[in-house]
Amino acid sequence: MAKISNSLELNGINFISESERKGSPRSLFWPWAAANVSFLALSYGSFFLGFGISFWQATAAAIIGTVGSFLLVGVSSLAGKRANAPTMTLSRAAFGVSGNKVPGFLSYLIFVGWETVLVSLATLASETVFTRVGNIDPDLSRMLGFLLAGGLTIIGGVLGFQVIMRLQKFLTISTLILTFGYIALTIDSVDWAKVSAIPNGTTQGFIGALIFGITGIGLGWVGCAADYSRYLPRSSSGKSVVIWTVFGASIVPITLVIYGSLLAASSDELKNLVASDPIGALTTLLPTWYLIPFALVAILGLIGGAILDLYSSGLTLVSIGVPVKRHIAASIDGLIMTIGTIYLVWFASDFFVPFQGFLITLGVPVAVWSAIFVADVLMRKNYAESELFNPKGRYGSWNFKSIGLVIFGSIIGWGFVTNSSADFLSWQGYLLQPIGGKDGSWAYANLGVIFALIIGFFGHLLISGKKIRQQND
């Protein structure tokens, strides 16, 4: 018990004391690499090709979308180094102490959604592997995978920062080794003739894949970027913070998406299987003796991301006013994650359909908020720490300009995306008529996400630039 209590992080949304600030920007490589060393990125290769584009277009979309979205994360990490507080505490400078509940709630939804998705994938992968190796009952296989993935995620998320930093280094190294093993065993499955035969797709298809990469790989992490840089000394190099964040988060998913595109382009059967079981489908290429190592790498890779989501969702829950300690908030989120995973694994008929609906619908307002926060970080030189907790301070209680910008950006953004994932989302795309309507060539490019980013970033520069310059003085 003493060892556990010593590992339990007691910091929440408060500023980190000088004595606790240590390390270097290089340490950011481990949590961001572990969060993105996942076989899900291999399946993204299939999803990218689903936009009707060629392998080379998918490669370009993967590189641009991944690096571009994680640049937003890297810039947001500067706020943590600069003020040593979590993202959703520092976001109060842009939205007001009470008004920050709006982006806080959006971030909370994206975190809980992602942690549920990742644990669900680990559970489905476990079922596929255990059933094939030991002829175990599928429901029992699912339960074993769920207990392992869900249990480790909750333990890491509840115990907090120090445990996460140690655990993520182990997860990164072990997952990378096993991933290279997977590539070595499946490289013969790549059929370059089939890969090369796929013709280039339309510009609309390429942009759709690019936006899917932005929303599905990096954008959702902006809301927790400062959570992992806040323990760094303020004297740390800002450039290094950005570089190590982007490098750690991007290098592996780019490689895996490209390789996943090669595999999916080589096999129509694999491409179709990925839609219902994105991780388990990848086992069809493996010899039986490597299935257990595969299960380990698949589960560990997904857990790495789920732990970061659960940890930050707990911080976010506290930041929007729930009167509990951080570790209690993380435990509450673990319960919600459990319920969501049970639905996705045991009741949802298809994985990709709810997953795409989740990304597109929440991706629009999250894009607006992310762009506002990035613009705010670039303009703001310092933070008045005590006033981030005082509604009567310089940041005020509600900044209706920023909140209005989120609403406006979301209205425009949702008007330029289509979502066939569920009937209740069919209202989206109401502004597409001038460029072909919901059935036109631009319908599935999801331009609304790009418009949301532009509106959030430049809107905040125009609306709040003068006020921020005054607060900097």
Secondary structure as UniProt FT lines:
FT   HELIX           2..7
FT   HELIX           18..20
FT   HELIX           25..28
FT   HELIX           29..36
FT   HELIX           40..49
FT   TURN            50..51
FT   HELIX           55..83
FT   HELIX           87..90
FT   HELIX           92..95
FT   TURN            97..100
FT   HELIX           101..134
FT   HELIX           138..159
FT   HELIX           161..186
FT   HELIX           187..189
FT   HELIX           192..197
FT   HELIX           203..213
FT   HELIX           214..218
FT   HELIX           219..224
FT   HELIX           225..229
FT   TURN            230..231
FT   TURN            234..235
FT   HELIX           238..266
FT   HELIX           268..274
FT   TURN            275..276
FT   TURN            278..279
FT   HELIX           280..285
FT   HELIX           288..290
FT   HELIX           291..319
FT   TURN            320..321
FT   HELIX           326..346
FT   HELIX           352..379
FT   HELIX           385..389
FT   TURN            391..392
FT   TURN            394..395
FT   HELIX           400..415
FT   HELIX           423..425
FT   TURN            426..427
FT   TURN            430..431
FT   HELIX           433..435
FT   TURN            438..439
FT   TURN            441..444
FT   HELIX           447..472
//
